[in-house]
Amino acid sequence: MDIPANELAGRVVRLEIITEAHREGLRKAAADPKIWQFLPMDGSGTQFDRWFDAALATQAAGTQIVYAVRRISNDRLIGSTRLANLVPDHKRVEIGYTWYATLAHGGPVNPECKLLLLDHAFSHGANRVELKTDARNTHSQAAIAKLGATQEGTLRAHMVARDGFVRDSIYFSIIRPEWPELRDKLRARLG
């Protein structure tokens, strides 16, 4: 598995490799604290630069492929997502750290982002793509299930949230043999 850090484009969104040039546009998109409720870091308000600098650092280190999500129709930055936990020896990768500005919730943004990322991963040798979410985040669980991902189980007391809450994580996956059928269904869903 050798997944390159390439820009990915669909009809609704373009996933751009994050650079310093994205800082101010993403700062605006990240302003609502509700976006960050279930994420490991808070990127709203005064915390944004800390989040952004950490994203740049993981991108520079090559441990994650960090994307800025741009809506093509109005050229606005609306969020971020990543290919993380890249494990080339085992041909697996995680899609995660995803957030979108409130105005981008619902509609085609998330499914198209996931289609682009999944297709990129499987096209470059992944056998397995993982997605995980906080057990309290039922909205995210429903969105992942709607992609056709298989819910594999719960890791209990998996992570400590920023507020000290010990969260359980729900794990999902899509594996290579499932991808062609799921890809076709996702494309049909997006029209």
N, C-alpha and C positions, 0 to 999 in steps of 0.2 A: 504494500500500500504506500503510495506516494502522492499525497493530495497537495497540489500546488496552491499557493495563495493568489488566486486569480479573482478578478472582478467577475460577478455573475449578474446577468440581466434577464428579466422576464418582461411581461407586458406592463405590469403595475409598478414593480420595484427594481432597483438596481442595488446590488450589494457591492459596496466599494471597500477595498482594504483600508482600514482606518489609518489616518495620518493626522498630523497637527492641523491641517487645513479643515478638518471636520469639527474641531473643538467648539467653536461658537454656535454652529448650527445644531450640534447635538446637545449643547447646554440648554438651548431653547426647548428642544424636544423633551428633555429630561426633567423639566421644572416641576412637574406634579409629583409630590412625595408618594402618592398612592401607587404609582408605577412600580416603586421599589419595595413594596410591602413584603414580598416573599423572596427577594433577591439577596445574595450574600453581602453586597455592598449597597450603600445608599448613594445614589448619584444625583440627588436633587440638591438645589440651593448651593450652600457653601461646600457641600461634599462632592460636587461634580468634578472638580479638578483632580481630586484624589482618585476617583473612579477612572477618569480619562487617562491619567498618567499610568495607572496600573494596566489599563487596556493596551496602551502603547508599549509598555514594558513586556507584556506577555507576547505581543505581536513581534517585537524586536527579538525576543529570546527564541522565537520559533516554537513555543510550547502550545500556542493557540493561533488560530486564524480568526482575527477579529474584524468584523464587518460593520460599517456604517450603512444603515438602510435609508435609501433615498427614494421617495415617491417620484416616479418619472413624470407624471402629468403636470406637477407644479415645481419640480426640481427642489423640493424641500426634504431635509433630513428629518426622519420620523422615528429613528430608533437604532438599535444595535443588536447583533446576534453573533454567535461564534461557533466555530468548530473547535472543540476543546477535548482534552483527555485523549489526544492522538496516541494510539498504541500500534505503531507499524508492525511489530512482530506478530501481533495477534489480529491485525487487520480490523481494528475497531476504532470508533471515534464517537464523540458525544456532540450533539447539537444542544447548545444551552446558553445561559447568561442573556437570554432574549428579553428585550423590553421595547415597547413602542409608546410613542406619545399617545395620550388619550384619544386624540382625533383619529388615530389609525386603528383603534380597536374595532373588531368585527370586520366584515368584508373580506376582500381578497389578500390583504397584506400578509398576514401570517401564513396562510396556506401556500401562497406563492413563494415566500421566503423558504419555507420548509421544503417545497418541491425543488427549488434551486440547490439548496444545501444537500439534500438527500441524493439528488442526481449527480452532483459534483463528487460526493463521497463514494458512491457506488461505481461511478465511471472511472475512479482512480484507485480501485482495488479494495475498498472496504467490504468486509463480509458482514459487518454488524454496525448499526448506528443506534446509539443509546440516547434516550431523553429521560430526564428525571425532573420531578417537581415536588414542592412542599406538599405534604398530605392535606394541608388546610386549603390549598389552592385548587379548588374544584373546577374553576374556570379553565385553568391550564390543563388539568387532567382531561376534561371534556374535549379540548382542542386537540390534544395529542391523540386521544382515542379516535377522533374524527379523521385523523390522517390515516388510520388503519394500523397504527402501532399496537403491538401486543403488550398488555400490562403484565409484567413479570412478577411483581411482588413489592413488598414494603421493606425498606431497611429501617428498622426501629432505632430511635435515638441516634440518627445518622449524623446530624449536624446541629451546631448551636447557632441559632439566629442572632442577629445583631442585638436584639432586645433581651438575650439570654434564654429565650424559649428553646427547648430541646425538641427539634423537629424530627418527624419521620419523613422519609423520602420515598415517593412512589416511582418505581423504575418501569420504563417502557423500552421496547426495541423494535426495530425493523431489520430483518436479515436479507441477505442478497437474494435468495430464491423468491422471497415475497415481493421484492421491489418492482418488477415489471408490472404486475397486476395493480399494485397500490399506486404506482406512478400513473397508469392509465386512468384509474379512478380519480386521482387528484387532478389530473389534467381536465377530465370531463367536468369535475366540480367547478373548476376555474373558468370553464367555457373556452 
